[in-house]
């Protein structure tokens, strides 16, 4: 029984690592699209094309993201904002956005 539990825990951990790896690929695709948007002005179209492609849908699915049109729209909106993923995921950016929301509410 102990071997079964250890094997299940190991498989679960492997699955989590794989999901994180594919999530990193999605973040890299977003950064590439943001760079394209700054350079050529076609970033949202690039990420939409990638997300709708067979490879893009597969990567999104493996990252645990449903490859629906709603997600594609969200990716396009994120790219159009032009904030790189490393900045958007940082604590300082989160605090800045929260302070801006508080200022709007007041």
C-alpha positions as a Markdown table, in Angstrom:
| # | Residue | x | y | z |
|---|---|---|---|---|
| 1 | Unk | 0.0 | 0.0 | 0.0 |
| 2 | Unk | 2.8 | 2.4 | 0.8 |
| 3 | Unk | 4.3 | 1.9 | -2.6 |
| 4 | Unk | 1.0 | 2.8 | -4.2 |
| 5 | Unk | 0.8 | 6.0 | -2.2 |
| 6 | Unk | 4.4 | 6.9 | -3.0 |
| 7 | Unk | 3.8 | 6.2 | -6.7 |
| 8 | Unk | 0.6 | 8.3 | -6.8 |
| 9 | Unk | 2.4 | 11.2 | -5.0 |
| 10 | Unk | 5.3 | 11.0 | -7.5 |
| 11 | Unk | 2.9 | 11.0 | -10.5 |
| 12 | Unk | 1.0 | 13.9 | -9.1 |
| 13 | Unk | 4.2 | 15.9 | -8.6 |
| 14 | Unk | 5.4 | 15.1 | -12.1 |
| 15 | Unk | 2.1 | 16.3 | -13.5 |
| 16 | Unk | 2.4 | 19.6 | -11.5 |
| 17 | Unk | 6.0 | 20.1 | -12.9 |
| 18 | Unk | 4.8 | 19.5 | -16.4 |
| 19 | Unk | 1.9 | 22.0 | -16.0 |
| 20 | Unk | 4.4 | 24.6 | -14.7 |
| 21 | Unk | 6.6 | 23.9 | -17.7 |
| 22 | Unk | 3.8 | 24.5 | -20.2 |
| 23 | Unk | 2.7 | 27.6 | -18.2 |
| 24 | Unk | 6.2 | 29.0 | -18.7 |
| 25 | Unk | 5.8 | 28.4 | -22.5 |
| 26 | Unk | 2.5 | 30.4 | -22.4 |
| 27 | Unk | 4.3 | 33.2 | -20.6 |
| 28 | Unk | 7.1 | 33.2 | -23.1 |
| 29 | Unk | 4.6 | 33.3 | -26.0 |
| 30 | Unk | 2.9 | 36.3 | -24.3 |
| 31 | Unk | 6.3 | 38.1 | -23.9 |
| 32 | Unk | 7.1 | 37.4 | -27.6 |
| 33 | Unk | 3.7 | 38.8 | -28.6 |
| 34 | Unk | 4.3 | 41.9 | -26.5 |
| 35 | Unk | 7.7 | 42.4 | -28.1 |
| 36 | Unk | 6.0 | 42.0 | -31.6 |
| 37 | Unk | 3.4 | 44.6 | -30.6 |
| 38 | Unk | 6.0 | 47.1 | -29.6 |
| 39 | Unk | 8.1 | 46.5 | -32.7 |
| 40 | Unk | 5.5 | 45.8 | -35.4 |
| 41 | Unk | 2.2 | 46.7 | -33.8 |
| 42 | Unk | 0.6 | 43.2 | -34.4 |
| 43 | Unk | 1.0 | 41.5 | -31.0 |
| 44 | Unk | -2.6 | 40.8 | -30.2 |
| 45 | Unk | -3.1 | 39.2 | -33.6 |
| 46 | Unk | 0.0 | 37.1 | -33.2 |
| 47 | Unk | -1.0 | 35.7 | -29.8 |
| 48 | Unk | -4.5 | 35.0 | -31.1 |
| 49 | Unk | -3.1 | 33.2 | -34.1 |
| 50 | Unk | -0.8 | 31.1 | -31.9 |
| 51 | Unk | -3.6 | 30.4 | -29.3 |
| 52 | Unk | -6.0 | 29.2 | -32.0 |
| 53 | Unk | -3.3 | 27.0 | -33.7 |
| 54 | Unk | -3.2 | 23.3 | -33.0 |
| 55 | Unk | 0.1 | 23.7 | -31.1 |
| 56 | Unk | -1.1 | 26.7 | -29.1 |
| 57 | Unk | -4.3 | 24.9 | -28.1 |
| 58 | Unk | -2.3 | 21.9 | -27.0 |
| 59 | Unk | 0.2 | 24.0 | -25.0 |
| 60 | Unk | -2.7 | 25.9 | -23.3 |
| 61 | Unk | -4.4 | 22.6 | -22.5 |
| 62 | Unk | -1.2 | 21.1 | -21.0 |
| 63 | Unk | -0.8 | 24.2 | -18.9 |
| 64 | Unk | -4.2 | 23.7 | -17.5 |
| 65 | Unk | -5.9 | 26.5 | -19.4 |
| 66 | Unk | -9.1 | 25.9 | -21.4 |
| 67 | Unk | -8.2 | 27.0 | -25.0 |
| 68 | Unk | -11.6 | 28.8 | -25.6 |
| 69 | Unk | -12.3 | 32.0 | -27.4 |
| 70 | Unk | -12.7 | 33.7 | -24.1 |
| 71 | Unk | -9.2 | 32.8 | -23.2 |
| 72 | Unk | -7.9 | 34.0 | -26.6 |
| 73 | Unk | -9.7 | 37.4 | -26.0 |
| 74 | Unk | -8.0 | 37.6 | -22.6 |
| 75 | Unk | -4.6 | 36.9 | -24.0 |
| 76 | Unk | -5.1 | 39.5 | -26.7 |
| 77 | Unk | -6.2 | 42.1 | -24.1 |
| 78 | Unk | -3.1 | 41.2 | -21.9 |
| 79 | Unk | -0.8 | 41.7 | -24.9 |
| 80 | Unk | -2.5 | 45.0 | -25.9 |
| 81 | Unk | -1.8 | 46.4 | -22.4 |
| 82 | Unk | 2.0 | 46.0 | -23.2 |
| 83 | Unk | 3.0 | 44.9 | -19.6 |
| 84 | Unk | 5.6 | 42.1 | -19.7 |
| 85 | Unk | 4.7 | 39.0 | -17.8 |
| 86 | Unk | 7.5 | 39.3 | -15.3 |
| 87 | Unk | 6.3 | 42.8 | -14.4 |
| 88 | Unk | 2.6 | 41.9 | -14.4 |
| 89 | Unk | 3.3 | 39.0 | -12.0 |
| 90 | Unk | 5.5 | 41.0 | -9.6 |
| 91 | Unk | 4.3 | 42.1 | -6.2 |
| 92 | Unk | 5.0 | 45.8 | -6.9 |
| 93 | Unk | 2.7 | 45.7 | -10.0 |
| 94 | Unk | 0.0 | 44.0 | -8.0 |
| 95 | Unk | 0.2 | 46.5 | -5.2 |
| 96 | Unk | 0.1 | 49.4 | -7.8 |
| 97 | Unk | -3.0 | 48.0 | -9.5 |
| 98 | Unk | -4.7 | 47.5 | -6.1 |
| 99 | Unk | -3.9 | 51.1 | -5.1 |
| 100 | Unk | -5.3 | 52.4 | -8.4 |
| 101 | Unk | -8.5 | 50.4 | -7.9 |
| 102 | Unk | -8.8 | 51.8 | -4.4 |
| 103 | Unk | -8.3 | 55.3 | -5.7 |
| 104 | Unk | -11.0 | 54.8 | -8.4 |
| 105 | Unk | -13.5 | 53.5 | -5.8 |
| 106 | Unk | -12.9 | 56.5 | -3.5 |
